[in-house]
Amino acid sequence: MNSIVYLVPLFGVIGLLYTAWKFNWVSRQEAGDENMQRLSGYIADGAIAFLKAEWKVLAMFAAPTALILAWLGMDEGTPENPIHSSWIISIAFLIGAIFSAFAGYVGMKVATKANVRTAHAARTSLAKALNVSFTGGAVMGMGVAGLAILGLGGLFIAFYNIFAQGQGLTSEGMRQAIEVLAGFSLGAESIALFARVGGGIYTKAADVGADLVGKVEAGIPEDDVRNPATIADNVGDNVGDVAGMGADLFGSYVATILATMVLGQEISVTDNYGGFSPVLLPMLIAGVGLLASMVSTFFVRVKNETDSVQNALNLGNWLSIVITLVASYFLVKEILPETLNLRGFEFSSMDVFYAIVVGLIVGTLMSIITEYYTAMGKRPVDSIVQKSGTGHATNIIGGLAVGMESTVLPILVLAAGIIFSYAFAGIYGVSIAAAGMMATTAMQLAIDAFGPIADNAGGIAEMSQLPPEVRERTDNLDAVGNTTAATGKGFAIASAALTSLALFAAFVGISGISAIDIYKAPVLAGLFVGGMIPFIFSALCISAVGKAAMEMVNEVRRQFREIPGIMEYKAQPEYEKCVEISTKASIKQMILPGAIAILVPVLVGFGFKGIFETTSSAEILGGLLAGVTVSGVLMGIFQSNAGGAWDNAKKSFEKGVLIDGKTFKKGSEPHKAAVTGDTVGDPFKDTSGPSMNILIKLMSIVSLVIAPYIAVQKTTAVVSEPSTEVVAVETLSKELSTGVNLSFAQGGIEDQLINFIENADSVAGKENWFNFVNLNFETGSDKLDSTSLSEVKNISEILKAFPAVAIKLGGYTDNVGAPASNLELSSKRAAAVKAALVAMGTDAARLESEGYGDQHPAASNDTEEGRAQNRRIAVSVRKK
């Protein structure tokens, strides 16, 4: 393997050095007066307390899971169905889990430092406040991306040296290395789900409790120091929107790159990098995307109080995308060969670049569309504001309608992205499009994490009773932060859809199934159950927020009632009681939703193994994954956008809104209706909605990890001593360079192959196909007869004589049976011929096989003779 692979962990190290540099810069900024530091200390202590409690629970999950993975990894399978895993997958899982948790910790740590420093900087200017808050977000963004690239690149190099040193990309050892690497992604996504759900329950329980009693009942401002839940609310911004989001996008980043690597491992190419370019490309794109994000952070600036913060953030985002796009072009041209082929789909290196362009366009459009549906001043949010004029119920109706409407354009963009990226480079194109979209994750996360920091800064300014102009500056940042948080969630769900499709394709390949046939009742049942899972998952998350919020409401009411002097600033609320309620509730309630995502694929995959004679458990699980993906993407977009729109509809009242010719501000009846809508939308946008993308990917990754254990029986040809008699009407004889003298039919496949290989003008590729003349199978079977083996033996000798030649075997059938069964049988027959050639001494790396079912009939199916011609194996020379 070429030394260029060592650039990957180097990119990660550079990202972490940038993280340390900027972390120290934030720490050196002035933290304000003693009161501000005291309030910030409450928030930091509460966040650390939550993370410690969460980590204890996660450790109890990670340890037994690692042991189970180690036990499964020691299963080598059978000669017919080998399992390419190792007990080392448990180590990869634990490293992924630790890195994911640490990514969240880094983000939370810098956020709790940056919040008070942003509030103090807002005393001076908007420009300085943006610089501090965005730099805090950049620390998280670069830290998450740096850890992900370092972990993936470092483990890839380690596993290559352990399992596949000196072997080619398509070798069994390399396949084992990639499948063990999947444990890293499983660990990352597992922790991400618990962190996202737990953090989301925490923050929304506190937020809802604080709003219902503080703003609605007591009539005091948001983040008022008199509200006992305000510290818990600000802690929630850190553990949910920062630590949770950090772990979330860490897992997304890793899963996207891994999915592309799994598919790339199937591609056999000749290049200047030992044939490893399809696997190296996604890691290198991630690396240059990280560098592009680092450069772009220096352009996120404002000069005047009236400058647009949103435009400054957009400039950084666009710049990172453009730099990544240009760098990807040169990367693709440099490392990929001119043509590639995956599962029969041939494409060029430029097709791969076009797929990357599609991914970047999809990510950009998703952000623009999400911004439109959630930003203040736009039609959707304004429509909710207007409906607030007639009460709470119409506000809720308006928000639900906006959320549902907001699914249309994103789904059309996603569908177009899938079609175009597939048209360019097949399923590898879909996966590399997702990798291209996620390449700028560091910048996306920096912009996303900036929002909670600004929100906390506003809270500290309010609690510290700083001058009004300070709160105006932090409110300016916070309003933009609400929109960037929503666009970040739209970006994440888009990447989840593309990544899940790539993971699904990888699952199909490893599990050995050829298609998901919904005509089969168990598969259709799996599809419906999968579609239901996002709904029950959301119900559990929202219900958990409701339960914890009620406890919070009762505690806040108790303190207002039993602690005299709170409302007159004469007594300090017991903030720690509210922090404790949110911590305990979130830790307890996050377990069941997380268990659903992890256990359901395992239960379906192993529970239905061998139950149905004509339907494997892998097919049923495939149906389940399809249902989860479609339903989960829709639910994620709907909930995130509805919640974001409700939130900014409420914030619109802070400057005053015009409803039916009258101006309404905070404290008015329409504002109270908007607060209700925001309260309903809180768990939508910060708990269940953003968890959908992790749910989708985690279930796909769990399925990918267990795929070798539930794989359908692979076909191995039983090679008997071939007949020495060759059937021919007129025969030719030719001595090969190996000394073997072949006799074969004139014009037969042997004759055609030798002529094609020796002809200097013939071009290897997908256009040349030669049909076997005497290759026959028993009806409905993939077993080769003796005559067929004789012809396969001739092909084997030709391949020995021409060691540079690589071929593809294509299986075809008539259209008598069901299309899905035809496709499955043709795949098995092609695999049987490949297995026979391998058994005769041909290197498997020189052979591809794929079933094409009843495509491209050679004759009419009206007669038995025609159908017999259509049940054939064809050979294509792919390399000379």
N, C-alpha and C positions, 0 to 999 in steps of 0.2 A: 504494500500500500504506500502511496506517495506521501512524502513528508508534509504536503500541504495541509493534511488533516490536523497537524499541530497548531495551525493558525486558529482553529476553532476554540480550544480552551484559552488560547492567548487573548482572543477577543473578549472572553469572559473575564479574564484577569484585568484587562484594560477597563472594562465596565465597572468592576469592583473598586479599582483605584480611583476612578472618577467619583464613585459613590462615597468613598472615604474622604476625598478632598472636599466635596460639597457638604457632607455631613459636618465636618469640622468648621466649614464656613458658617453654616447655620448656627452651630453651637456658639460661635464667637459673637453673634449679633446680640445687641442689648435686649434684655428680657423684661424691661419695664420696672414698675415700682414693686414694693414688697407685697401689696395686696394682689396685684396681677400674678406674681410668681406663686403666691399661696394658692390661688384658684387654679392655676395651671398645674400645680403640684397635685391637687385633688384629682384632676383629670388623668394625669400620668399614673398616679398610684392605682386608680380604679382600673385603668387599661391593663396595667401589669398584673393586677390581681385576677382579672378575667383570663388573661392569657395563661397564667400559671394553672388556674383551675381547668381551663380547656385542655391544656397539654397533659394533665394527669389522666383525663378521660381518654384522650387520643393515644396515650402510651398504652393504656389497657386494651385498646383496639389494635394498635400496630404490632405489639409483641406476638399475640397469638396468630394474627394474619401472616406475619413473617414466618412463623413456624409451619403453618399450613402450606405456604408457598415453597418452603424448603423441602417439605415432605413430597409435595407434588413434583417438584423439580428433580427428585431422584428417580422418578418413574421414567424408564427409557422406552416404554411401549413395547411393541412387537416388531419383528422384521417387516411385516406387512404394513404396520402403522407405527413407524418410529416417532418418538416424541423428542423434539429438539429443544430441551430445556435443561436446567441445572439448578441445584440447590442455591447457587449464587444469586438467583433471581430474588431471593429474600433479602440479600444484602442491597441489591439495587432498589428494592422497595423501601427499605429503611432509609437509604440515602435520599431518595425522592421525598419521603415524608419529612425528614429533618430539614432538607433544603426548602421545602414548601413552608414549613412552620417558621423557619428563620427569615424567609422573604417577608412574611407577614410581620414578624417582629421588627425587622429593620424599618419597614414603613411606619409602623405604629410608633416606634421610638423617635424617629425624626419628626413625625407629625406632632407629637406632644411637646417637642422642643420648638417647632416652627410656629405653632398656633399663637403662643404668647408673644413671640418675637414679631409676628405679623401684626398683631394688635398694636404693639408699641411702634412699629414702623409706620402704621397708618396715622400716627400722630404727626408724622413729618409730611408724607405725600403718598398718593396712590401708587406712583412708580416704585417707591421703596417697598411698600406693602406687597405689591405683585412680585417683586424680585425675591423677597423672603419666602412667600407662600409657594411660588412656583419652584423655587430651588428645593424646598422641602419635598414637593411632589417629584422633582427630577431625581432626588436621592433614591426614592422608592422605585421609580421606573427603571433607572439604570441598574439598581441593585438586583431587582427581580430578573431582568434580562441577563445580567452578568452571571448570576447564580445558575440560571437555566442553561446558558450556553456552556459554562464551565462544567456543570454536572454532566450534561449530555455528551459533550466532546471528550471530557476526561474518561467517562465510563465506556464510551464507544472505543477509544484507543485501548483501554484496559481489557475489555471483553474480546476485542479482535486478537490481542496477543495471547489471551487465555484459550480461546476456542478456535481461532481460524488463522493463526499466523502462517503466512506463506500461501494461503488458499485464496481462490478467486471470490468475487462478489456473490456469485450464484451457488457457491459451494454449501454443503450441509453445515460446515463449521461456521460459516458466516451467517447462515440462517439461525443457528443456535445463538450466536452473539446478539443478533437483533432481537430475537424473542426474549432473551434474558434482559436486554435493555428496556423492554416494555415494562418490567417491574419498576423502573425509575418513574415512569409516567403514572403507573398505577398508584404508587406512593404519593406522588404530587397531587393527583386528582382526588384521592381519598381525603387527604388532609384539607384540600381546598373546599370540598363539599361541606365538611364539618365546620370549617372556619367561616365559610360564607353563611351557612344556615345559622350557626350559633351566634355569630356576630350580628346577623340580620335580625334575629329574634331579640337580642340584647338591645340594639339601638332603637328598634321600633317600639318595644315595650316601654322604654324610657320616654321616647318621643311622644307616643300616644298618651301615656299617663300624664306627662308634663303639659301637653296641650289641652287635654280635656278638663283638667282641674285648674291649671294656671291661667290659660288664655280665655277659656270659655266660662268657667265658673267664677274664678277670682278676678278676672278682668285685668290681669297684669301682663306685661309684655313677655314675648318669648325670651328665654335666657335671663329672666329676672332673677337676681340673686336670692330673692325671697322664696322662690319655688324650690322645694326640697328635691325635685326630680331633675333640676337643670344640670347638675354635675353628671348624673347618670346619662342624661341626654347627650352631653358633650363627650363623655367617655364612649358612648355608643357610636358616635361619628368615627372614632378611631378604630374600635375593634370590628366594626362592620364595614364601613366604607373605605377604610385604609388597610387594616390587617387582613380582613376578609377578601377585599378586592385584590390585594397583593398576592395572596395564596391562590385566588381564582385565576388571575391572568398568568401566574407562574405555571399552573397546571395546563391552561389552554396553550400556552407557548410551547411547552414540552410535548403535549399530545399532538399538536399540529406538525412539528418537526418529525416526531417519531413515526406518524402515519405515513409521511412521505418517504422516510427511510425504509419502512417495511415494504412498501410497494417498489421502491427503487432497487431493493435487494433482488427482485425477480428479473431485473433487466440485465441482459448480457451484452456488454459493449467492449469495443477496443478503443482505448483512449490513452492519453499520456499520464494517467493516474492509476495505472494498474487495474483499470476496469471499474473503479469505485466512484466515478463521477456522479451517477444518479443518486447515490447515498450522501456524498459529500455536499452536493449542491444545496439542499435545504439548510444544512448547518452553516454553510458559508453565507447564504443569503441572510440568515438570522444575525450573523456576525457583522456584516456590513450595515444591516438595518440598525444595529445597536450603535455603531460608529456614527451613522447618519443622524440618529436621534440625539447623540451627545453634541454633535456640531450644532444642531438646530436649536438646542436649548439656549444658546447665546443670543438668539434673535428674538426671544420672547421678552419684549420690553415695551413700556409706554413712557412718554416724556411729560405729558401734561395731564391735568386732572380730567380733562374732557376726552382724552384718547380712549378708544374702545379696547377694553381688556379682551373681549372675544376675538377681535381682529388680531391682536398680538398672539394669542394662543393659536389661532388659525394659521398665522404665518409660520410658526414653528412646526405645526403639524404638516402643512403643505410642503415645506422645505424638506422635512425628513422623508416624505413620500417621494419627492422628485429625486433626491440624492440616491435613495434606495433603488428607484427604477433605473437610473443611469448605471449604477454599480452592478445591478442584476444583469443588465445587457452584456456588459463586458465579462462578467462571471460566466454566464451561459455560453458565450462565444468561446471563451478560453478553455473551459474544462469539459464541456459535453462534446461527444462526437457528432458528426453531421446527422446521422440517423439513429433512432432508438426504436425498440419494439417491446411493448408490454402486453401480454395476453392476446397477441394477434393484432394489436393496434400499432401501426407504424407511424412515427412522427419525427420531426426534425428538431434540432436544437432551437431554432427560431420559434417553432411552435411552443416549446417550453417557455420561452421568453414572453410570447403573446399570452400564455396562460397566467403568468405572473402579473402581466399588465391587467388582465381581467380581475385578478384577485385584489389588486390595489384599487381598481375602479369600484369594485363591489364594496370594499371597506369604506371608501370615500363617500359613495352614494348613500350607504347605510347611515353614516354619520350625519350627512346633510338632511336626509329624510327625518331622522330622529330629532335633530335640532329643530326642524320645522314644526313637528308635532308637540314639542315640549317647551319651546322658547317663548318668553313673554313678548307680546306685541304681534304674534302670528295668529292666523285665523283659528286654529284649534283651541289654543289657550283662551283667546278672547271669547270664543263661543261658550266656554265653561263659565267665564266671568259674567257674561250676560245672563246665563241661566241661574247664576247665584242670586240674581235680583228677585226671583220668584220663590226662593227658599232652598232648603237643604236637599229635598228630594230631586228637584230639577238639576241641581248641581251634580248629584250622583249620576243621574241619567246622562247628563252631558259628558261627564268624564268617561263613563263606560262606552258611550258611542265613539268618542275620540280614540280610546284605546283599541276598540275593534276595527275602526276605520284605518288606524295606523298600521295594521298588519298587511294591507293590500300592496302598497308600493314596495316595502321591504321583501315580501315573498316573491313578487315579480322580478325584482333585482336579483335575488338569490337564484331563482329559477333560470334566469338568463345567464347568470354567472356560471352555473353548473353546466348548462348546455354549451356555452361558448368555450369554457375551459376544457370540457370533454372533447368538443369538436377539434380543438387544437392538439391536445396531447393525451387523449383518453383519460383513464382514471388517474394516471400520474399527473395529468394536467389539472384535474380538480384538486388534487392534494397539494401540488406546488402553488396553485392559486391561493389556497388557504395559507401556505407558508409565506407567500408574498404579502398577503394581507397582514399577517401577524408579525412581519419583519420589523415594523415600526411600533411594536408593543411598548417599548421603553418610553417613547414619546407619548403614546396614547395613555399610558398609566401615569406619566408625569402630569398630564393635563387633568386626568381623572382625580388623582390624589390631591391636587391643588384645591379642589372644591371643599372637601372636609376640613382642610387646614384653615381655609378662609372662613368656613362656617364656625369653627371653634374660635377663631380670632374675633369674629363678631360677638360670639357668646361671652368671651372674656371682656370685651369692650363694654358690653351691656352690663355684666355683673359688676365691673369695676367703675361703672358710671362715668366713663370717659366722655369727653365733649362730643356733641352731636356730629361734627364733621368726621370724627374718627369712625363712628358707626356707619355713616354714609359711605365711606370708602370701603369698609369691610362688607357692607351690604351689596355694594357694586360687585365686589369680588365673589360674594356668596351667590348672587343671582346668576352670574356667569357659571359658577361652579355647579349649580343645579343642572344647567343645560349640558355642561361637559360630562357630568356624571351620567346623564341619560344617554348621551351619544356614545360614551364608553360602554354602556350596557348594550346598546344596539350593535356596536362593533364586536363585542364579545359573543353575542348570540349569532351574528353572521358567521364569525369564524367557527363557532361550534357546529353550525350546519354543514359547512364545507369539510371541516375536519372529521365529523362523524361519518360523512359519506366515504371519505378516504379510509377511516378505520373500519367501516363496514366492508369495503372492498378487500382490505387486508384480512379481515375475519373470514370472508368467503374463501379466499385463497388458502388460508391455513386450515380451515375446517373441512376443505375438500368438497364443498357443495358447489354446484354450478349455477343455480338459480333459486330464487324464492318464489315458489309456485303457490299463489293464493287460491288456486282451485283446490288445493289440499286443505281439508277442513282444519287440521291442527295448526297449519300455518296461518290461516285466516283468523283462527281463534287467538293466536299469538299476536297478530296485528292489532286486534281489538283491545286485548289486555295491555299491550304497549301504549296504545293511544290513551288509555285510562290512567296510566301511572302518573303523568304530569299533573293530572287533576287531583288525585289523592295526595300527591306530594305537596302541591300548593295548599290543599285544605289543611294538612297537618302544620305547615309553616304558619299560615294565617291564623289558625286556631291557637297555635302556641303563642303568637303575638297577643291575641285577644286575652288569653288566660293570664299571661304575665302583665299585660297592661291593666287588667282589673286589680291585680295585687298592687300595682304601682298607684293606681287611682285611690284605692283604699288607704294606702300608706300616706300619700300626700294629703288627703282629707284629714287623716288622723293628726298629722303634724300641725296643719292649720288650726285644728280644733283644740289640741291639747298643749301646744307650745305657745303661750301668749307672747305677743310682741313681734312675731314674725313679720306681719304686714307693716309694722311701724319701724322696721330695721333695728329693733331693740334686741332681738334674739336670732341666733343662727340656726337654720334648719339642720336636721340630722341627715346630711347628704349621704353618709355611708350606709344608712338603712336602705335607701333607694338603689344604691350601687349593688348592694348585696342581693336585693330582690331580682334585679336584671341578670346578675351573674348566675345565681342558682337556677332561675327559670330557663335561661338560654342553654346552659349545660345539660339540663335534664331533657329539654324538649328537642334538642338537635339530634338525639340518638336515633329515633324511629325513622325520620326522613332519610338520614344517612344510611341506615340499615337497608331500606328499600332499594336504594340505588346499587348497593353492593351485593345483596343476597338474591334479588330476583333473577339476574342472569345465571347465577350459580344453580339456583333451584330449578330453573327451566332447563338449563343445559344438561345437568346430571339427572334431574328428576324424570325427564321424559326420554332418556337415553334407552333405546331398544323397545320402547312401549308400542310404537306404531310401526307396522311392518314396512310400509312404503314411504314413511316420512321420518327423517332423522331428527333428533333433538336440535341439531345445529340449524336445520331449516326452520324449526319452530322459533328458536332463539333469533334467527335472522328476521322473521316476521315481527317478533317483539321489538327488536331494535328499530325497524322501519317505523312502527307505530309510535314509539317513544320520540324518535327524531322529529317527525312531522308535527305531532301534537305539542311537543316541548318547545319547538321553535315558535309556533304560533302563540302559545301561552306566554313565553318569555317576552316576545315583542309587545303583546297586548298589555301585560301587567306593568312592564317597565315604562312604557309610554303613557299609559293611563295615569300611573302614579306621578310621573314627572310633570304631566300637564296639570293635574290637580294641584301639585305643589306650587308651580309658578302662577297658577290662577290665584291662589291665596296670596302669593307675594306681590301680585299686581296691585293689591289694595294698599300697599305701603306708600305708594306715591299718589294714590287716588285713581279711581276708574269712573268712567261715565256710563251709566245705565239708564236708559230711557230719559236722557237729558239731564239727569241728576248726578252729582259727584258723590261717590261713597269712598270712605277711607277705613282704616283699621278701627274696629270696635262697632261698626255698623252691622245691621242685620245681614246684608249680603256677604259681609266679611265673615260673619259667624258661619254662614252656610259654606263659604269657601274653606274655612278651617275644618269643618266636618268632612268635606271632600278630601282635603289633604290628609286627614287622619285615616280615612278609609284607604287612600292610596299609598300610605306609608309602607305597610307590609307588602303591597304589590310591587313597589319599585325598589325596595331595599332588602326584602327577605325572599319571597318566593320567586319573583320575576328574574332577578339576576342569578338565582340558583339553577334555573332551567338549563343554562348552557353547561354547567358542571354535571348536572344529572345526565344529560345526553351523552357527553363524552365519557364520563365515568362508567356508565353501563356498557358503552362500546369497548372501552379498554378492558374491563373485567371479562367481557366476552372474548376479546382477543387473547387474553392470557389463558383462558380455559379452553380455547379452540382446539389445541392439539389433543386434549383429553376426550373431546366429544366428536372428533373428526370422523367423517364417514369412511368406511373401509376403502383403502386405496387399492388399486388394481396392480398386481404384480403378475407378469406373464410367466407361465410355467413353460420353460424352454426344454423341449425334448430334443433328441438327436434328429436333426433335420434330414429330410429325404434327400438323397443324392441325385434324384431324378428331377430335372427342371422341365416343366411343361412348356413347350414351344412349338409353334408351327414351323418356323424357320429360325435356326439358332445361329448365334455368333459366338466367337471365342476370343477372349482378350486376356493377355497377361498383364497384371497390374505391377506397379513398382515394388510391391511387397513380395513379388514372386508367385502370388496366387493366380491361377488361371481360371477365369470365370467363363461359364457358358450361360448365355441368356437369350431371351427372345429378341429377334430383330425388331427395333422400334419400341421395345419394352422400356420399363422405367430405368433399368440399369443402363441400357444403351443411351437413353435420353440424358441421364445424370452425368455419365462420363463425358459425353459430347458437350454438355453445358459447362461442366467444370473446366474442361480443357480448352474451350473456346475463349480466347483472350478478350473478345468483344462482348461476351455475355456479362450481364450485370446482376449480381446477387440482390435479392430484395423480395418484397411481398408479391410482386407481379408474376413470378415464375412458379407454377405448380405442375407437378407430374403425378399422375394417378398410378397406383399399383395395378397391375393386370391380374395377378394371381393371389391377391390378399383377401382371404375370405374369413368370415366369422360365422359361427352358428347363429341361427335366428334368435334375436333378443339377447345375445351373449357377447362378451368381450374376450372369449377364449380363442386363441389362434390355432388353426389346424396345421398339419405337417407341411402341406404345400405352401401355406403362407409363411411358415418359419423358414422354408427354403429361400424364398425371395428376400425375407428380412436378413437372412445370412449373407446374401449377395450385397445388400446395402451396407451391412456391417463391414464387409471386406473393402468396399469402395471407400468408406470413410477412413479405414485404416490406411489405405493407399494415398489418400489426400488428407493429411492430418490438419490442414488449415481450414477445412470445410466445416461449417456448422449448418444444420438443417432444422426445419420446423415440420412437425407432423400434424396434419389437420384431419380430424375425423368428421365424417358426414354420414347422414342416414336418409332414408326415405321419409315421407311425411305421413306414414300410416298411423303412427302413435301420436300421443299428445306432444306438443312442442317441447315442453319441459323435460319429459322422459327421453325424447329424441336427443335433446342437447346433452343430457346426462350420459346416455349410452355412447354417443359419439366421443365425448370426452374420455370415457373409460377405454374405448377402443384405441384412441390415439395414445393414451397413457400405457396401454398394454404393449403397443409396438415400441414405444420408447423404452419400457422396462426390458423388453426382449433384446433391444440393441445394447443396453447397458450391461445386461447379463452376458452378452457376447464380447464385451470388452470395450465398448465405446464410452468415452468420458461423458457423463451426464451434462456437463457444462456446454457441450456441443449440440445438445438436443433441446428443442422446445416441443411442447405438445399442447393442442387446444382442440376442443370440440366445437363444431359449428352447426351441429344439429342438422336440420333439413334445409339449410341455406344452399344456394347455388347448385340446384339439381343438374346432373350431367345428362339425364334422359327423362322421358316422361314416366310418371308413376302409375300410368294406366295399366302397364303390364308387369309381370313378375320379372322379366328380363330387365326392364327399365329400373324397377325398384332395386334390383340387385346391383346395377351400376351406380345407383345413388348411395348405396351402403358401402362406402369406400374410404380408403385412407389415401391422402395425397401428401406429397413431399415438396417443400419449397427450400431452395438453397438460399440461406440468409447471410452466409459469409464464405468467401472463396480464399 
